[in-house]
Amino acid sequence: MTTTGTVGTVPAQRAAARPLAMGGPVRDLRGKAARPHRLAFAAGDIVVVSGLPGGGKSTLIKRAAEAGIDSQDARERWERRMPAALPYAVYRPLVRAAHYWGLWRELRSGASVVVHDCGTQAWVRGLLAAVARRRGRALHLLLLDTSPEEALSGQAARGRRVSAYAFARHRGAVTRLLRAAEAGRPPAGCASATLLDRPSAATLTRITFRP
């Protein structure tokens, strides 16, 4: 099933049977009765997953992406090494350095990859877009549209909250991304944007790359 522009409603059996292939620049899967179980991209492409902290990015990557680079993984590895009483802010620079080093090694391999992005770091998308261009491939955005209440609930469930200031920055950045995508404009450097709400993200079980 190939789509162009915003995704329309399709029979549920067809959506479940085949991955949703790349089509137009923006695909809106929010509020759809028929939700795809898979999204398919070309081999060598890069997919970046953005959204509010606590909105389900890490959960989606762990469930659906075989080749996923998640900053949360780096944080958890360092947390296991550090004294429990040591504030995260103290070793956060080390976590970020470890995350970006692992990301850089994966990108240098030329492999297809799904990357966690908090939404506020436009320079990260710029770097990923540049890498994709050098490969002759494309960068794609998966944008999770969750309410602030849903995101805060997700933070509480994982026992890890961001500051009110940081959360406000994330909200502003994600809102700008959403508004641009809703107007048919993927972020700079992105060949496409796919909008997901909680139900469509929960239905998605595979992000695949194929020739």
C-alpha positions, 0 to 999 in steps of 0.5 A: 500500500503506497500513499501520497500526502496525508494517509487516508482510511484503508480497510483494516485487514489490508493495513495489517497485512502489508507495511505502510510504504513511503509516499508523500512528505507528510502522513498523518496516522492520528485518529485513524480507524485502520492503523498500520502495524509496520512502516517501511523505509528504504535500506540505508535511510535514517529514521528519527523519532521525536516527541515529548519526554515521557511520550513513548519514544523509547517504548516505540523504539524498543518494540518496533526497531531492530536497529535503534539508537536510544539515549535512554539506553545510554542513561540506564547503562551509566545509572547502573555504574553510578552511586544511587545518591549521585544526581543525574545532572552530574554525569549527564555530559558523559551519558550524552557523549556515550550516546552520540559516540554510539550513534556516530559509530552506527552511522559510519557503518552505513546501516539503516538506523532508528534514532531517538531525538528529544525534539529540541536538538535541531542540530541533531536532525541536521547532522543526520540529514547530512549523513543521509545525503552523503549516503544518497539516502533520506532522513524521515521523522516519526513524530509522537503527538501526545498531550502534556498530561500523557507525557507527564504520566509517562514520566511518572510511570518511569520514575523520572521527571524532567524540570518544568523549564526543560519540559516547556522547551520540549513542548515548544519544539514539538509544537513547532514540529507538529504545526509545520508537519500539519501544514505539509512541511517536514522539518528541514532535511527530512524527506518525510514526517509521519504523525502518530498519536498514542493508539497508532504508536501502540499499534506499530510493531515493526519499523523495517528497511528494505531494498 
